[in-house]
Amino acid sequence: MRYLPIFLDSHTGPVLLVGAGELVRAKLRLLLAAGARVRWHATDGDHAVDGLDAAAAARIEVAAGDPREADLRGVIAVLCAGAGEVGIALAARARAAGVPVNVMDDLAHSTFIFPAIVDRGDVVVAVGTGGASPVVARRVRERVEAVLPARIGDLAGLIGRWRKSIHARIPEFALRRRFWERVVDGPIGAAVLAGRSREAEAALRAIVDPSSFAGAGAGGAPQGHVTLVGAGPGDPDLLTVKGLRALQDADVVFHDELVSPEILDRARRDAARVPVGRRVGKPGIGQEAVNRLLIEAAQAGRRAVRLKGGDPFVFGRGGEEVEALRDAGVSYSVVPGITAALGAAADFEVPLTYRREALRVTFLTAHRADDAAKIDWSTLTDLEATVVAYMGMTAAPAIRDGLIAAGRSPRTPVGVFARATRPDAQAAVGVLADLPALVRRIDGGPALLVIGDVVAHSAPWRAARLAQTLPDLMMAAE
Ligand SMILES: C[S@@+](CC[C@H](N)C(=O)[O-])C[C@H]1O[C@@H](n2cnc3c(N)ncnc32)[C@H](O)[C@@H]1O
């Protein structure tokens, strides 16, 4: 590491800014947002900046004359556009005067560089790549943005306000650190992050008041919580920001087999990972046992994530788990995920609804032929209905027979979409009459069946038409 990250107090003196154009104005805005006073030599004489509020605009000091001769006394940093003659001369003077200087895009003449910044009020994360690649720094910043709770700055602010009082109340350093850890990780921290700052403030006030210190919560046993998280259909980037945060906060992750290792890798490194789903050819531990594990984890004060493929409430047993948690008095929450139907629709370009063509979508599951026999297919025969069957591979002949017997055309376009959103995704398209044969063309992995005219808009259908592997289906597509 060559560049040491330090945070400059922007209130201790003016920053000298030299240059013109949009990049310089962007830096000006950044400095003003940090509360700095800025002495600005606009080399083209244009000091206009849009969109500044009056307080920020008042902190700009317009400077004139030759910037190379600028007065550096009291200046806390110099920032100069481009490495032209002005930049080089000013950098040399700043160095000689011991003032930190940044010449934009010119490491050789700079003594500091700007990091990419995640700004959450009192919490600021700076990301640097030693000046090698601002693009990489920005990508890292995006990832940090994604996992950092929106109100983390409020939490730091709250702690800042109560620091002195708590210091007086708990003078011993180690005890105090433990106290603050419990505040951050416990119900007080959770209340702030959930936007209930007043509640958190009241809890801290109760702690500082000696008469209520013992029962104030932050010092008590931590409370457990279970978050049901939908992991999406496979692509790790389809996990929601909220799901990712829950994962990174969890002490233990109970996961289905469908959840890919790339997604599990996004959990905290020291979190326990417990597989609880069915594996190919092997039964899972059973729903009752899963419920028990979740309840026990929460009752032991752990933050547990129950990570499921797709969405927890779409054929995901989320309902049963939530009921068990509620019955046991365990605190829980649910984070939705992208269900496989939507993942496959996006991946293979199947518009599940289409104006004037498909007016409704039905998600159904038919694990076995006798499940298919229970479905009232007569409600799904109109042309405007798109049917998505989860877990329908084995029951494909029964699904075909049920729909055709109820009156749906055997020439209805259908698609079998497997391992959607994964790198090895696969599709087979054709007509309803051939559904079982299409299923046989799939090489394994989770797959769903989509039945309806909209399949004729899909990318695999268009490719098959181009390759003329659907000669007798042209009419069905029309
Ligand atoms: C037990 S269900 C879970 C569904 C999940 N909760 C959801 O919302 O997608 C498993 C079924 O989802 C479907 N599925 C899951 N992931 C899939 C994927 N990546 N591509 C296609 N189908 C998938 C398959 O039909 C699989 O048999």
The ligand as an SDF file (V2000), in Angstrom:
LIG
                    3D

 27 29  0  0  0  0  0  0  0  0999 V2000
  -39.0010  -26.2080   -4.9660 C   0  0  0  0  0  0  0  0  0  0  0  0
  -39.2720  -25.2090   -6.3520 S   0  0  0  0  0  0  0  0  0  0  0  0
  -38.6450  -23.7100   -5.7690 C   0  0  0  0  0  0  0  0  0  0  0  0
  -39.1250  -22.5140   -6.5130 C   0  0  0  0  0  0  0  0  0  0  0  0
  -38.5340  -21.2380   -6.0150 C   0  0  0  0  0  0  0  0  0  0  0  0
  -38.9920  -20.9270   -4.7070 N   0  0  0  0  0  0  0  0  0  0  0  0
  -38.8020  -20.0800   -6.9510 C   0  0  0  0  0  0  0  0  0  0  0  0
  -39.4660  -19.1100   -6.5730 O   0  0  0  0  0  0  0  0  0  0  0  0
  -38.3010  -20.1420   -8.0860 O   0  0  0  0  0  0  0  0  0  0  0  0
  -38.0320  -25.7690   -7.4540 C   0  0  0  0  0  0  0  0  0  0  0  0
  -38.4370  -25.6270   -8.8850 C   0  0  0  0  0  0  0  0  0  0  0  0
  -38.2370  -24.3020   -9.3180 O   0  0  0  0  0  0  0  0  0  0  0  0
  -37.8770  -24.2940  -10.6770 C   0  0  0  0  0  0  0  0  0  0  0  0
  -36.5540  -23.6710  -10.8160 N   0  0  0  0  0  0  0  0  0  0  0  0
  -35.7510  -23.2640   -9.8230 C   0  0  0  0  0  0  0  0  0  0  0  0
  -34.6490  -22.6770  -10.3270 N   0  0  0  0  0  0  0  0  0  0  0  0
  -34.7590  -22.7370  -11.6640 C   0  0  0  0  0  0  0  0  0  0  0  0
  -33.9420  -22.2920  -12.7450 C   0  0  0  0  0  0  0  0  0  0  0  0
  -32.7740  -21.6660  -12.5300 N   0  0  0  0  0  0  0  0  0  0  0  0
  -34.3700  -22.5090  -14.0160 N   0  0  0  0  0  0  0  0  0  0  0  0
  -35.5540  -23.1100  -14.2340 C   0  0  0  0  0  0  0  0  0  0  0  0
  -36.3600  -23.5510  -13.2590 N   0  0  0  0  0  0  0  0  0  0  0  0
  -35.9800  -23.3590  -11.9840 C   0  0  0  0  0  0  0  0  0  0  0  0
  -37.8560  -25.7200  -11.1520 C   0  0  0  0  0  0  0  0  0  0  0  0
  -39.1210  -26.0320  -11.6810 O   0  0  0  0  0  0  0  0  0  0  0  0
  -37.6080  -26.4500   -9.8500 C   0  0  0  0  0  0  0  0  0  0  0  0
  -38.0620  -27.7880   -9.9140 O   0  0  0  0  0  0  0  0  0  0  0  0
  1  2  1  0
  2  3  1  0
  2 10  1  0
  3  4  1  0
  4  5  1  0
  5  6  1  0
  5  7  1  0
  7  8  2  0
  7  9  1  0
 10 11  1  0
 11 12  1  0
 11 26  1  0
 12 13  1  0
 13 14  1  0
 13 24  1  0
 14 15  1  0
 14 23  1  0
 15 16  2  0
 16 17  1  0
 17 18  1  0
 17 23  2  0
 18 19  1  0
 18 20  2  0
 20 21  1  0
 21 22  2  0
 22 23  1  0
 24 25  1  0
 24 26  1  0
 26 27  1  0
M  CHG  2   2   1   9  -1
M  END
$$$$
